[in-house]
Amino acid sequence: MSANIEYQRIGRWDSAQLNKILQVDTPAFAGITVTYSPARNAVSLYRVTYASVVPERGNKPTVTSGLLAVPDVEGTSFPMVTYQHGTVYGKQEVPSFPEQSPETQLMIAQFAGQGYVVIGADYFGLGTSTEPEGYMVKASHQQATYDMLIASRAVLDHLKLTTTKLFLAGWSQGGFVTMAMLEKLEQSGIKVDAAATASAPVDAFVALNGFLSFPRKNDASWVNSLFILTAFSFENYYGVPGLARSLIADAYYDVSRKAYMREPFNAADVPTDLHKLIRADYFDPQFFATSAYGRLVAQTQAYRWIVKSPVRNYYGESDEAISVGLGQLAMTYQRAIGSGNPAVEAVSTGSTSHRGTFATAVPKWKSWFDGL
């Protein structure tokens, strides 16, 4: 093994445990009952710790973590899916602490329980990383996921295992990360067999302008956290002192900082009314667009390149965080290019919530990947 990659076995989940995840735990998490094909094999779980760099900070060296889940079967060659996780509020609610990550549990049960290797980066600032969180910080997300893929392949080589196809999948924040990762892998000449997302905010400027200036009746109470996490992350990673303070009202700055830093705080102290949390100027779209924060938000997109790999973006028609238009945006953009780039397809999961979209999309990802 390379000196800058380590791995440790953190558990083995048998098929009974995996099927409980599919039949009991996931419906409880998602608030929806979905039919999953059952797990057939046990899975060995490893935490991978690997060296990376922070592109926004002059390629500052860092060490970060992720999950490697390997089917416990006779074979030595498996397809691989790299899963990019969604927004979390606990530092360890990430793939390499799978007992704390219901979304990762579903991926392990549905994919690794049927013969796929599953990997998942925790991202900078989460898992065992000592950085502050880099939420929606595009190049850092690309670096963390790219280096996790390379590290996982090195660990698999050490375990005398190989992978065949490479699939990408992600939900929510992880849908954005999946598209950003795909962009980097295509630039790097690494073949991706397919990429699938659920509830992906491929354009943060579209998403956040919606909450500020074109709110929907069903907008989630938790979108306040999206402003908090991006403001502090962008301040730290892009090096803009005072950025979060310029966005967040004075009365709520300290509790917001605690939420971002994962320090103890009372969630009830963070207002769900954005007009209380965010300074009034930001509800003027022109002020927002020209502000330091708004300009960084506008750069935070992951669909404006000529996509080569097959992509399916699943979206829910009752998603409280992602509008239907945002769910379809990558496809709309690609098909607006001349006679149309057909690589990206937006697929409705019906009238599903944010979590329901994920729970519904996962078996659809699986059947699509199985057929490729």
Steps between C-alpha positions, in 0.01 A plus 500: 500500500604858434616684811222757460214247484381294798198279549337322791219249509209653692239227471318227315128525434321175414213475254239493778623837626510636144144385432381667822648824362302451178173393659486689832762772545483670159118533498524657847771743381335593171136495605416290195480129426708390202558148370868407494653182367636310803862481607659167409836521674672645805725805466837586655542866590826698508585858589760635259716794612689673221708806416349772284539872435268800531497670156343825623780538756796468267490119509557493876563136602230331705393155617142383460282190516244288321327163488588188302233227506593165344261211427584198715494246216736268312561729202791738461363741239202731554333806352557812711260776598636812667228662713507869586302577817254779570497788749564388858504683832711254700872473420478120493168462312710395201588185303801389708281505813221306327304422817435879520411543130161359389564599138829307498327202660254488209784508246687222681186287524379549143834501317770332712243242610471402134861484393605862446798660669367822657726791591415841643712800592411674826614840349740751656396599852287192566588148613852497644610818318622784722419774245194722534221373276521590130128488423426543127863605444530356152871437441542355850207266439661395172837443667362304796298266276771458237765416758256264678455311173877469454552400865221240483650343190833474685332332799312259272828416330646426844199273568567330162168621359422684178209706371338490158257782434495838679169661594436829682196571717400770745209663677432864588834676567648171378315539171692823445821327609429211261466734203814691607688171537382389156631823352842441657515131402411583140768771496748246640419234240358250751216301344166526680237249392208703637413764760169534681371756748194568713390852599822657370546878544717526188486882518519664843407842356171356374430323830581787738334773290188287510494491880570876524293652221264235360407287801266204459232406751675168567854635551666304781548655844861378486611709201634745760788255546595524131574871538690447826715213371583668167579839658750366752645243258556760229655739755747233610583338166499802269671716763241778539513618865165627625299336221260317732453810715408700188212257428371390841318741733702601807255342744549156345867510401635320807249215498550462125877478546450233766277302266765516227784409737299208645519657846211443743203725418123498523350455153189689613720812533553509121198667338334312217371834366772607257393866543622476860817299432627689195563873464221681314723619213539143375131480410576752222615270216738764361668550837526123545651452154770764546586414861816304578281211618273511195793500257641186663156338496472577127822305433361198683360299212568152362331466161661752263740281307441265209404183685621178335393229745139380534329695780159467662387774740201377703276769649186503712193703416435578870863550604514768770856603407540447123252655256393297197681750277824459696457122485479523120760775455802295393294324232343828385844662466659207315206472260514875427843451343450504122310192392516381861738292711292195602743375768300640794147386576279638779266237644205567731447279805143629527357700786786426741660702780874569525568176687230316306668591172823337620330188633305461175797570273745250653342182353464683168872582508564133574295361212655754260857418609425125491399529135810685381 
